[in-house]
Amino acid sequence: MNIRIRQINDDDSEINAAKNFLFDQIEKEYHIGPTPKFHYDIFDLEDYYILPDKSNFFVAMDDEKIVATAAIRPYDKDYEFFKGIYSKEDTASIWRLMVDEEYRRNGLAGELVDAMESFAREAGYDRIYLHSHRYLEAAIPFWKSRGYAVTLEEDDYDETTHMIKNLF
């Protein structure tokens, strides 16, 4: 394996390759196809992660093949229980951390998180928010091992767990 992590370029072929990777991973993990309600950011990858300030999209490449992704952008959720706590100015949010099954358990997810955290510090964020789902067996333990703390567990259909990490 010759893995390297880098920021995606504002290039149609790279953006399309990232979209294809993400939709393939979503099909494998969640058994659903591209759905605008849930995947609006993937359909508009450039507008959500590449062009805006304080946003970024990372890929892990094995030679010329994308094997993992991770994205970071300003917090923009409208959860009532976090109103007045998180804002787009001081809180980043993690999106689309996905590692191809053949490449898991090799530290790629951790390297991508390191890249996002470094980017977030340089961009001036104070903390990083994310949410995951308890039915994803390894997700919550992974995030806890990286210093993220559970702030709220919902009993919704998605078994959503909200997490935060202070950067300073």
Secondary structure, 3 states (H helix, E strand, C coil): CCEEEEECCCCHHHHHHHHHHHHHHHHHHHCCCCCHHHHHHHHCHHHHHHCCCCCEEEEEEECCEEEEEEEEEECCCCCHHHCCCCCCCCEEEEEEEEECHHHCCCCHHHHHHHHHHHHHHHHCCCEEEEEEECCCCCHHHHHHHCCCEEEEECCCCCCEEEEEEECC
